[in-house]
Amino acid sequence: MRIVITGGLGQLGLALQDVLIDHDLVIVDLPETDITDREAIEAVIQEADPEVVVHCAAYTDVDACTRNPDLAYQINALGTQNVVLSCEKFGTELVHISTNEVFAGNCVEGYEEWMPLDPINAYGRSKAIAETFVRNLTSRHYIIRTAWMYAPGGRNFIHAIIAKARSTGEVRVVADEIANPTYVNDLANAIARVIQTDQYGTYHFTNAGACSRWAFAGEILRLAGLDQVRNIPILARDFKRASTPPPFAALHNVAGAAIGITLRPWQDALREYLETHSPADS
């Protein structure tokens, strides 16, 4: 199968390259191709003539999106519209990567795939608009929502917790923000499976189970052998940031489970990640 991956040099794009190694892959990313340039992305898809486009490219800095909502809209919404229109024009299936931040986070029981969108920040709004374009402009699509994704390389929550713990002997972590920690390799494997099904629709692919940021940090410290570090719970209102994240935005995998696609518990995925990657890689 020939597959185009937009944002192919990002964390998920790189994981997908490993998982989809037996397929004919076309990697699209900056600076060669900008998804906000409709003619450019259309030309790439026309030339590649893929069966599937996996659209990972996005502006994912949530706080930066709040500071510059117009840019978030330009990249996440209109950029996705360009990709969708190109896929529809050339008869290509689309996988669109979305987020739990399309929800308000006021449902303590968590969210199933068909529940109404109600984003509360600029990033979430831009991704909700992108989902609307996908649903309205092409029928052969998969919308994949995920949450709290981590991957080796660069900085992530795991790296930040371990670095802070080692430098100060304590961490202060938000205890009233709930979601699903998700290992990028498990997400990539789920995507690779769903594109073989022709079961178009919306899916929640996260590692199973949900927790607070504080509980996530506690498990990181335990598995990293840093149990002696003080893990101090704080409230979101005490952690100043530009964006307001949805407080209770755990995702439930109902649609994927119905066709046999589930992800392992987040604790098991985190354990493998820390056994495989040193903290310097996290």
KEVO-719475 format. One line per 5 residues: their letters; for each residue x, y, z of N, C-alpha, C, CB. Coordinates in steps of 0.1 Angstrom, whole numbers, plus 5000, padded with zeros to 4 digits. Glycine has a CB too. Example, Ala and Ser with C-alpha at 12.3 -4.5 7.8 and 13.67 -1.06 7.14 Angstrom:
# KEVO-719475
AS) 5132,4943,5078,5123,4955,5078,5132,4967,5078,5113,4955,5090 | 5128,4978,5071,5137,4989,5071,5129,5000,5079,5141,4994,5057
# end
This chain:
# KEVO-719475
MRIVI) 5008,4988,5000,5000,5000,5000,5009,5013,5000,4990,5000,5012 | 5005,5022,4992,5013,5035,4992,5006,5044,5001,5014,5041,4978 | 5013,5050,5011,5008,5059,5021,5016,5071,5022,5008,5051,5035 | 5009,5083,5022,5015,5096,5024,5013,5099,5039,5008,5107,5015 | 5023,5103,5045,5023,5108,5059,5026,5122,5060,5032,5099,5069
TGGLG) 5017,5131,5063,5020,5145,5065,5025,5146,5080,5007,5154,5063 | 5034,5156,5082,5041,5157,5095,5049,5144,5097,5030,5159,5106 | 5055,5139,5087,5061,5126,5088,5074,5126,5096,5064,5121,5074 | 5079,5138,5099,5092,5138,5107,5089,5142,5122,5101,5149,5101 | 5076,5143,5125,5072,5145,5139,5072,5132,5147,5059,5151,5140
QLGLA) 5068,5132,5159,5069,5121,5168,5060,5109,5163,5065,5124,5182 | 5048,5112,5160,5039,5101,5155,5043,5097,5141,5025,5106,5155 | 5047,5107,5132,5051,5104,5119,5063,5094,5119,5055,5116,5111 | 5073,5096,5127,5084,5087,5128,5080,5073,5133,5095,5093,5137 | 5071,5073,5143,5067,5060,5148,5059,5052,5137,5058,5062,5160
LQDVL) 5051,5060,5129,5044,5053,5118,5054,5048,5108,5034,5063,5112 | 5065,5055,5105,5074,5050,5095,5080,5036,5100,5086,5060,5094 | 5082,5035,5113,5087,5022,5118,5076,5011,5116,5091,5023,5132 | 5064,5014,5120,5053,5004,5120,5049,5000,5106,5041,5010,5128 | 5049,5010,5097,5045,5008,5083,5056,5005,5073,5037,5020,5078
IDHDL) 5067,5000,5078,5079,4998,5071,5077,4990,5058,5090,4992,5079 | 5068,4981,5058,5065,4972,5047,5057,4978,5036,5058,4959,5051 | 5053,4991,5038,5045,4998,5028,5053,5008,5021,5033,5005,5035 | 5048,5013,5010,5055,5023,5002,5051,5037,5008,5051,5022,4987 | 5061,5043,5015,5057,5055,5022,5063,5068,5015,5063,5055,5036
VIVDL) 5055,5078,5016,5059,5091,5011,5058,5101,5022,5050,5096,4998 | 5069,5107,5026,5069,5115,5038,5068,5130,5034,5083,5113,5046 | 5059,5137,5040,5056,5151,5037,5059,5159,5050,5042,5153,5032 | 5067,5169,5049,5069,5178,5061,5076,5191,5056,5078,5170,5072 | 5076,5200,5066,5083,5213,5063,5098,5210,5063,5080,5223,5074
PETDI) 5106,5218,5055,5101,5230,5048,5097,5227,5033,5112,5240,5047 | 5098,5214,5029,5096,5211,5015,5081,5213,5012,5099,5196,5012 | 5072,5209,5021,5058,5210,5018,5050,5216,5030,5052,5196,5014 | 5043,5226,5027,5035,5233,5038,5020,5230,5035,5038,5249,5038 | 5013,5224,5045,4999,5220,5043,4990,5232,5041,4995,5211,5054
TDREA) 4995,5244,5045,4987,5256,5043,4987,5261,5029,4991,5267,5053 | 4995,5255,5021,4996,5258,5007,4988,5247,4999,5011,5259,5002 | 4976,5251,4995,4967,5240,4989,4973,5235,4977,4954,5246,4986 | 4979,5243,4968,4985,5238,4956,4996,5228,4958,4989,5249,4947 | 5004,5231,4968,5016,5223,4971,5011,5209,4976,5025,5230,4982
IEAVI) 5002,5209,4986,4998,5196,4991,4990,5188,4981,4990,5197,5004 | 4982,5195,4972,4975,5188,4962,4985,5182,4952,4966,5198,4955 | 4996,5189,4949,5005,5183,4939,5012,5171,4945,5016,5194,4936 | 5015,5171,4958,5022,5160,4964,5013,5147,4963,5026,5163,4978 | 5000,5149,4967,4991,5138,4967,4988,5133,4953,4978,5142,4974
QEADP) 4987,5142,4943,4985,5138,4930,4997,5130,4924,4983,5150,4921 | 5009,5134,4927,5021,5127,4922,5022,5114,4929,5033,5136,4924 | 5020,5113,4942,5022,5101,4950,5012,5091,4947,5023,5104,4965 | 4999,5095,4944,4988,5086,4941,4987,5075,4952,4990,5080,4927 | 4985,5080,4964,4985,5070,4975,4971,5064,4977,4989,5076,4988
EVVVH) 4970,5052,4983,4957,5047,4988,4952,5054,5000,4958,5032,4991 | 4962,5059,5009,4958,5065,5022,4967,5077,5024,4959,5054,5033 | 4962,5087,5030,4970,5098,5036,4967,5098,5051,4966,5112,5030 | 4978,5097,5058,4978,5098,5073,4982,5112,5077,4987,5087,5080 | 4972,5120,5081,4975,5135,5083,4978,5137,5098,4962,5143,5079
CAAYT) 4992,5138,5100,4997,5140,5114,5001,5155,5116,5009,5131,5117 | 5003,5162,5105,5008,5176,5105,4999,5185,5113,5011,5181,5091 | 5004,5192,5123,4995,5201,5131,5004,5210,5139,4986,5193,5140 | 4998,5221,5144,5004,5230,5153,5000,5225,5167,5000,5245,5150 | 5008,5218,5174,5004,5211,5186,5009,5218,5199,5010,5197,5186
DVDAC) 5016,5229,5198,5019,5237,5210,5007,5244,5215,5031,5247,5207 | 5001,5238,5226,4988,5242,5230,4988,5256,5235,4982,5233,5241 | 4998,5260,5243,4999,5273,5249,5002,5283,5238,5010,5274,5259 | 5010,5280,5228,5013,5289,5217,5001,5291,5208,5024,5283,5208 | 4992,5281,5207,4980,5283,5200,4971,5293,5207,4972,5269,5199
TRNPD) 4971,5293,5220,4963,5304,5227,4969,5318,5225,4964,5301,5242 | 4982,5319,5224,4988,5332,5221,4986,5336,5207,5003,5331,5224 | 4985,5326,5198,4983,5330,5183,4972,5321,5177,4997,5328,5176 | 4960,5324,5181,4949,5315,5176,4947,5316,5161,4936,5319,5182 | 4951,5327,5155,4949,5328,5140,4959,5318,5133,4952,5342,5135
LAYQI) 4971,5316,5139,4980,5307,5133,4975,5292,5135,4994,5308,5139 | 4970,5290,5147,4964,5277,5150,4953,5273,5140,4958,5276,5164 | 4944,5283,5137,4934,5281,5127,4940,5278,5113,4924,5293,5127 | 4950,5286,5110,4956,5285,5096,4961,5271,5094,4967,5296,5095 | 4969,5266,5104,4975,5253,5102,4966,5242,5105,4987,5252,5112
NALGT) 4959,5242,5116,4952,5230,5120,4938,5229,5113,4949,5230,5135 | 4932,5240,5111,4919,5240,5104,4920,5240,5089,4910,5251,5109 | 4925,5252,5084,4926,5254,5069,4937,5244,5063,4930,5268,5066 | 4947,5241,5070,4957,5231,5065,4950,5218,5063,4969,5230,5075 | 4942,5214,5073,4935,5201,5072,4925,5202,5060,4928,5198,5085
QNVVL) 4918,5213,5059,4909,5214,5048,4916,5212,5034,4902,5228,5048 | 4928,5217,5033,4936,5215,5021,4938,5200,5018,4949,5223,5021 | 4942,5194,5029,4945,5179,5028,4933,5171,5024,4952,5174,5041 | 4922,5175,5031,4909,5168,5029,4904,5170,5014,4898,5173,5038 | 4905,5182,5009,4900,5185,4996,4909,5178,4985,4900,5200,4993
SCEKF) 4922,5177,4988,4930,5169,4979,4927,5155,4979,4945,5172,4983 | 4925,5149,4991,4921,5135,4992,4908,5132,4984,4920,5130,5007 | 4899,5141,4986,4886,5139,4980,4887,5140,4964,4875,5149,4985 | 4895,5149,4960,4897,5151,4946,4903,5139,4939,4906,5163,4943 | 4913,5132,4946,4920,5121,4940,4915,5107,4945,4935,5123,4942
GTELV) 4904,5107,4952,4899,5094,4957,4907,5087,4967,4897,5086,4945 | 4913,5094,4976,4923,5089,4986,4916,5088,5000,4936,5097,4986 | 4918,5077,5007,4914,5076,5020,4922,5085,5029,4914,5061,5026 | 4916,5090,5040,4922,5099,5049,4922,5094,5063,4916,5113,5048 | 4933,5095,5070,4934,5093,5085,4937,5107,5091,4944,5082,5089
HISTN) 4929,5112,5099,4931,5125,5105,4934,5123,5120,4919,5135,5103 | 4945,5129,5125,4948,5127,5139,4943,5139,5147,4964,5126,5141 | 4934,5136,5157,4928,5147,5165,4932,5144,5179,4913,5147,5163 | 4924,5151,5188,4928,5152,5202,4917,5152,5212,4936,5165,5204 | 4919,5148,5224,4909,5149,5234,4905,5164,5238,4913,5142,5247
EVFAG) 4913,5173,5233,4910,5187,5236,4899,5193,5228,4923,5195,5234 | 4893,5185,5219,4881,5189,5212,4869,5189,5222,4878,5181,5200 | 4871,5183,5234,4860,5183,5244,4863,5193,5255,4859,5169,5250 | 4852,5197,5262,4853,5207,5272,4860,5201,5285,4839,5212,5276 | 4859,5188,5287,4865,5183,5299,4856,5184,5311,4878,5189,5301
NCVEG) 4843,5185,5310,4834,5186,5321,4826,5173,5323,4825,5198,5319 | 4830,5163,5317,4823,5150,5318,4833,5140,5326,4820,5143,5304 | 4830,5139,5339,4839,5132,5347,4840,5117,5344,4835,5133,5362 | 4829,5112,5337,4829,5098,5333,4838,5095,5321,4815,5093,5330 | 4842,5106,5314,4850,5105,5302,4841,5105,5289,4858,5092,5302
YEEWM) 4848,5105,5278,4841,5107,5265,4842,5095,5256,4847,5119,5258 | 4830,5092,5250,4830,5082,5239,4830,5089,5225,4817,5073,5240 | 4832,5082,5215,4835,5088,5202,4825,5097,5196,4838,5077,5192 | 4812,5094,5199,4801,5101,5193,4796,5113,5201,4790,5092,5190 | 4802,5116,5212,4798,5127,5221,4801,5141,5214,4804,5126,5235
PLDPI) 4792,5151,5217,4794,5164,5210,4807,5171,5214,4782,5173,5213 | 4813,5178,5204,4825,5186,5206,4821,5199,5213,4832,5188,5193 | 4830,5203,5222,4828,5216,5229,4842,5221,5235,4818,5214,5241 | 4851,5225,5226,4864,5228,5230,4865,5241,5238,4874,5230,5218 | 4874,5243,5247,4875,5254,5255,4888,5262,5253,4874,5250,5270
NAYGR) 4896,5258,5244,4909,5266,5241,4911,5267,5226,4921,5260,5249 | 4920,5275,5222,4923,5278,5208,4927,5265,5201,4933,5289,5206 | 4936,5257,5207,4941,5245,5201,4929,5236,5198,4951,5238,5209 | 4921,5233,5209,4909,5225,5207,4899,5229,5197,4902,5223,5221 | 4897,5243,5196,4888,5248,5186,4893,5246,5172,4886,5263,5188
SKAIA) 4906,5248,5170,4912,5246,5157,4911,5231,5152,4926,5250,5156 | 4913,5222,5162,4912,5208,5159,4897,5203,5157,4919,5199,5170 | 4888,5210,5164,4874,5206,5162,4869,5211,5148,4865,5213,5173 | 4874,5223,5144,4871,5227,5130,4876,5218,5120,4876,5242,5128 | 4889,5213,5122,4895,5203,5113,4886,5191,5112,4909,5200,5118
ETFVR) 4881,5186,5123,4873,5174,5123,4860,5177,5115,4869,5170,5137 | 4855,5189,5116,4843,5192,5108,4846,5192,5093,4838,5206,5112 | 4857,5197,5089,4861,5196,5075,4862,5182,5071,4874,5204,5073 | 4868,5173,5079,4870,5159,5075,4856,5153,5073,4878,5152,5086 | 4847,5155,5083,4834,5148,5082,4826,5153,5070,4826,5150,5095
NLTSR) 4827,5166,5067,4818,5172,5058,4823,5171,5043,4815,5186,5061 | 4836,5169,5042,4842,5170,5028,4846,5157,5022,4853,5180,5029 | 4847,5147,5030,4850,5134,5025,4844,5123,5033,4866,5132,5024 | 4840,5112,5027,4833,5101,5034,4843,5090,5038,4822,5095,5025 | 4854,5088,5031,4863,5077,5033,4874,5082,5043,4869,5072,5020
HYIIR) 4870,5083,5056,4879,5089,5065,4879,5081,5079,4876,5103,5068 | 4890,5082,5086,4892,5078,5099,4896,5090,5107,4902,5066,5101 | 4889,5094,5118,4893,5104,5127,4898,5097,5139,4882,5114,5131 | 4911,5099,5143,4917,5092,5154,4920,5103,5165,4930,5085,5150 | 4913,5102,5176,4916,5111,5187,4925,5104,5197,4903,5115,5194
TAWMY) 4935,5111,5202,4944,5106,5212,4946,5116,5223,4957,5101,5206 | 4955,5113,5233,4957,5122,5244,4971,5119,5250,4946,5120,5255 | 4977,5130,5255,4989,5129,5263,4999,5120,5257,4986,5125,5278 | 5002,5122,5244,5011,5113,5237,5025,5116,5241,5009,5114,5222 | 5033,5106,5243,5048,5107,5246,5056,5099,5237,5051,5104,5261
APGGR) 5068,5103,5234,5077,5096,5224,5091,5099,5228,5073,5100,5210 | 5100,5090,5224,5114,5093,5226,5119,5105,5218,5123,5081,5223 | 5129,5112,5223,5134,5124,5215,5128,5136,5220,5133,5122,5201 | 5136,5147,5222,5130,5160,5226,5125,5159,5240,5119,5163,5217 | 5117,5169,5244,5111,5170,5257,5097,5165,5257,5112,5185,5262
NFIHA) 5093,5158,5268,5080,5155,5271,5077,5155,5286,5076,5141,5264 | 5065,5151,5290,5062,5151,5304,5071,5142,5312,5047,5147,5306 | 5074,5131,5307,5082,5121,5314,5096,5127,5316,5083,5108,5306 | 5102,5133,5306,5115,5139,5307,5115,5150,5318,5120,5144,5294 | 5104,5158,5317,5103,5170,5326,5102,5165,5341,5091,5178,5322
IIAKA) 5094,5155,5343,5093,5150,5357,5106,5144,5362,5082,5139,5357 | 5113,5136,5354,5125,5130,5359,5136,5140,5361,5130,5119,5349 | 5137,5150,5351,5147,5161,5353,5144,5169,5365,5147,5170,5340 | 5132,5173,5368,5128,5181,5379,5131,5173,5392,5114,5185,5379 | 5128,5160,5392,5130,5152,5404,5144,5151,5408,5124,5138,5402
RSTGE) 5153,5149,5398,5167,5148,5400,5174,5161,5404,5174,5142,5388 | 5168,5172,5399,5175,5185,5402,5170,5191,5415,5172,5194,5391 | 5158,5188,5420,5153,5194,5432,5148,5185,5443,5141,5203,5428 | 5146,5172,5439,5142,5163,5450,5127,5163,5452,5149,5166,5462 | 5120,5171,5444,5105,5171,5446,5099,5176,5433,5101,5180,5457
VRVVA) 5086,5173,5430,5079,5178,5419,5065,5182,5424,5077,5167,5408 | 5060,5192,5417,5046,5197,5420,5038,5195,5407,5047,5212,5425 | 5028,5187,5408,5021,5183,5396,5006,5184,5398,5024,5168,5393 | 4999,5189,5387,4984,5191,5387,4977,5178,5390,4980,5198,5374 | 4968,5178,5400,4960,5166,5403,4946,5167,5398,4960,5165,5418
DEIAN) 4942,5178,5393,4928,5178,5388,4926,5180,5373,4920,5190,5395 | 4936,5174,5366,4935,5173,5351,4936,5158,5348,4946,5181,5344 | 4926,5152,5341,4925,5138,5339,4925,5135,5324,4913,5132,5346 | 4933,5125,5320,4933,5120,5306,4940,5107,5305,4939,5131,5296 | 4944,5103,5293,4950,5090,5291,4965,5092,5286,4942,5082,5280
PTYVN) 4975,5088,5294,4988,5088,5288,4989,5078,5277,4998,5085,5299 | 4996,5082,5266,4996,5073,5254,5010,5072,5248,4986,5078,5243 | 5015,5060,5247,5028,5058,5241,5027,5058,5226,5034,5044,5246 | 5035,5066,5219,5034,5068,5205,5034,5055,5197,5045,5077,5200 | 5042,5045,5201,5043,5033,5194,5030,5025,5194,5054,5024,5200
DLANA) 5023,5025,5205,5010,5018,5206,5000,5025,5197,5005,5018,5221 | 5000,5039,5197,4991,5046,5189,4994,5043,5174,4993,5061,5191 | 5007,5043,5170,5010,5040,5156,5006,5026,5152,5025,5041,5154 | 5007,5016,5161,5003,5003,5158,4987,5002,5156,5007,4993,5169 | 4980,5010,5164,4965,5010,5163,4961,5016,5149,4959,5017,5174
IARVI) 4968,5027,5145,4965,5033,5132,4968,5023,5121,4973,5046,5131 | 4979,5016,5122,4983,5007,5111,4972,4996,5110,4996,5000,5114 | 4966,4992,5121,4956,4982,5121,4943,4987,5115,4953,4976,5135 | 4939,4999,5119,4925,5004,5115,4925,5007,5100,4922,5016,5123 | 4936,5011,5094,4935,5014,5080,4934,5002,5071,4948,5021,5076
QTDQY) 4935,4990,5077,4933,4977,5070,4918,4973,5070,4942,4966,5076 | 4910,4980,5078,4896,4975,5080,4886,4980,5071,4893,4978,5094 | 4888,4992,5065,4877,4999,5058,4865,5003,5067,4872,4991,5046 | 4867,5003,5080,4856,5006,5089,4858,5021,5092,4857,4998,5103 | 4854,5029,5083,4856,5044,5085,4848,5049,5096,4851,5051,5072
GTYHF) 4853,5060,5102,4846,5066,5114,4856,5072,5123,4838,5055,5121 | 4851,5075,5136,4859,5081,5146,4863,5071,5157,4850,5093,5152 | 4875,5072,5161,4881,5063,5170,4889,5070,5181,4890,5053,5163 | 4888,5065,5193,4896,5069,5204,4907,5059,5207,4888,5072,5217 | 4920,5063,5203,4931,5054,5205,4940,5060,5215,4938,5051,5191
TNAGA) 4939,5055,5227,4949,5059,5238,4952,5046,5245,4942,5070,5248 | 4962,5046,5253,4965,5035,5262,4953,5034,5272,4978,5036,5269 | 4949,5022,5275,4937,5020,5284,4939,5026,5298,4934,5005,5284 | 4928,5031,5303,4928,5037,5316,4931,5052,5315,4939,5030,5325 | 4928,5059,5326,4930,5073,5327,4936,5076,5341,4917,5081,5325
CSRWA) 4942,5088,5342,4948,5092,5355,4949,5107,5355,4961,5085,5358 | 4953,5112,5366,4957,5126,5367,4971,5128,5363,4954,5132,5381 | 4975,5141,5361,4989,5143,5358,4997,5139,5370,4991,5159,5355 | 4992,5142,5382,4999,5138,5395,5001,5123,5396,4991,5144,5407 | 4991,5115,5393,4992,5101,5394,5002,5096,5383,4979,5094,5392
FAGEI) 5001,5102,5371,5011,5098,5360,5025,5101,5365,5008,5107,5347 | 5027,5113,5371,5041,5116,5376,5045,5106,5387,5041,5130,5382 | 5036,5102,5396,5039,5092,5406,5044,5079,5400,5027,5090,5415 | 5037,5074,5390,5041,5062,5383,5055,5063,5376,5030,5057,5373 | 5057,5075,5370,5070,5077,5364,5081,5076,5374,5070,5091,5357
LRLAG) 5079,5083,5385,5089,5083,5396,5092,5069,5401,5085,5092,5407 | 5081,5061,5403,5082,5048,5408,5090,5039,5399,5068,5041,5411 | 5087,5039,5386,5093,5031,5376,5108,5035,5374,5085,5031,5363 | 5110,5048,5376,5124,5053,5374,5133,5052,5386,5123,5068,5370 | 5127,5045,5397,5135,5043,5409,5137,5056,5417,5148,5038,5405
LDQVR) 5128,5065,5416,5128,5078,5423,5117,5079,5433,5128,5090,5413 | 5114,5068,5440,5103,5068,5449,5105,5078,5461,5101,5054,5455 | 5118,5081,5464,5120,5090,5475,5117,5105,5472,5135,5089,5479 | 5115,5108,5459,5112,5122,5455,5097,5125,5460,5113,5124,5440 | 5096,5137,5465,5082,5142,5470,5074,5146,5457,5084,5154,5479
NIPIL) 5062,5140,5456,5053,5143,5445,5041,5150,5451,5048,5130,5438 | 5041,5164,5450,5032,5172,5457,5020,5176,5447,5039,5185,5462 | 5008,5172,5451,4997,5175,5442,4993,5190,5443,4984,5167,5446 | 4990,5196,5432,4985,5210,5432,4973,5211,5423,4996,5220,5427 | 4966,5222,5423,4954,5224,5415,4958,5231,5402,4943,5232,5422
ARDFK) 4950,5229,5392,4953,5235,5379,4954,5250,5380,4943,5231,5368 | 4946,5256,5388,4946,5271,5390,4959,5276,5395,4934,5275,5398 | 4966,5267,5402,4979,5271,5408,4991,5269,5398,4982,5263,5420 | 4988,5264,5387,4999,5261,5376,4996,5271,5365,4999,5246,5372 | 5003,5282,5364,5000,5292,5355,5005,5288,5341,5006,5306,5359
RASTP) 4996,5289,5331,4999,5287,5317,4990,5294,5308,4999,5271,5314 | 4993,5296,5296,4985,5304,5287,4972,5297,5284,4993,5307,5274 | 4972,5284,5282,4960,5277,5278,4953,5271,5290,4964,5266,5268 | 4940,5269,5288,4932,5262,5298,4929,5248,5293,4919,5270,5302 | 4935,5238,5298,4932,5224,5293,4919,5219,5298,4944,5215,5297
PPFAA) 4913,5210,5291,4900,5204,5296,4904,5196,5309,4894,5195,5285 | 4897,5198,5320,4901,5191,5332,4898,5176,5333,4893,5197,5344 | 4886,5172,5328,4883,5157,5328,4880,5153,5313,4870,5154,5337 | 4891,5149,5306,4890,5146,5292,4895,5132,5289,4897,5157,5284 | 4892,5123,5297,4896,5109,5294,4888,5104,5282,4894,5100,5306
LHNVA) 4894,5096,5273,4888,5091,5262,4885,5076,5264,4896,5093,5249 | 4873,5071,5260,4870,5057,5260,4870,5051,5246,4856,5055,5267 | 4876,5040,5245,4877,5033,5232,4865,5024,5231,4891,5026,5230 | 4855,5028,5224,4843,5020,5222,4843,5014,5207,4830,5027,5224 | 4846,5024,5198,4845,5020,5184,4856,5010,5180,4846,5032,5175
GAAIG) 4868,5013,5184,4880,5004,5181,4878,4991,5188,4893,5011,5186 | 4874,4991,5200,4872,4978,5207,4862,4969,5200,4868,4980,5222 | 4852,4975,5194,4841,4968,5187,4847,4960,5175,4830,4977,5183 | 4858,4965,5169,4864,4958,5158,4877,4951,5162,4866,4967,5146 | 4879,4950,5175,4891,4942,5180,4904,4950,5181,4893,4931,5171
ITLRP) 4903,4963,5181,4915,4971,5183,4915,4978,5196,4917,4982,5171 | 4924,4973,5205,4925,4979,5218,4940,4982,5221,4919,4970,5229 | 4943,4991,5230,4956,4994,5235,4958,4989,5249,4959,5009,5233 | 4970,4985,5253,4973,4980,5266,4972,4991,5277,4987,4974,5267 | 4971,4988,5289,4970,4998,5300,4982,5007,5299,4970,4991,5313
WQDAL) 4979,5020,5303,4990,5030,5302,5002,5027,5311,4984,5043,5306 | 4999,5020,5322,5010,5016,5331,5020,5007,5324,5005,5010,5344 | 5015,4997,5317,5023,4987,5310,5031,4994,5299,5015,4976,5304 | 5025,5003,5292,5032,5010,5281,5043,5019,5287,5022,5019,5273 | 5040,5026,5298,5050,5035,5304,5062,5026,5309,5044,5042,5316
REYLE) 5059,5015,5315,5070,5006,5319,5079,5002,5308,5065,4993,5326 | 5074,4998,5297,5082,4994,5285,5090,5006,5280,5073,4989,5274 | 5083,5018,5280,5090,5030,5275,5102,5033,5283,5081,5042,5275 | 5101,5033,5297,5112,5036,5305,5123,5025,5305,5107,5038,5319 | 5119,5013,5302,5129,5002,5301,5137,5003,5288,5122,4988,5302
THSPA) 5131,5009,5278,5136,5010,5265,5145,5022,5262,5126,5009,5254 | 5140,5033,5269,5146,5046,5266,5151,5052,5279,5136,5056,5260 | 5164,5057,5279,5169,5063,5291,5163,5076,5293,5185,5065,5290 | 5163,5082,5305,5157,5095,5308,5162,5106,5299,5159,5099,5322 | 5175,5105,5294,5180,5115,5285,5173,5114,5272,5195,5113,5284
DS) 5168,5103,5268,5161,5102,5255,5146,5106,5256,5161,5087,5250 | 5141,5107,5269,5126,5108,5271,5121,5121,5266,5123,5106,5285
# end
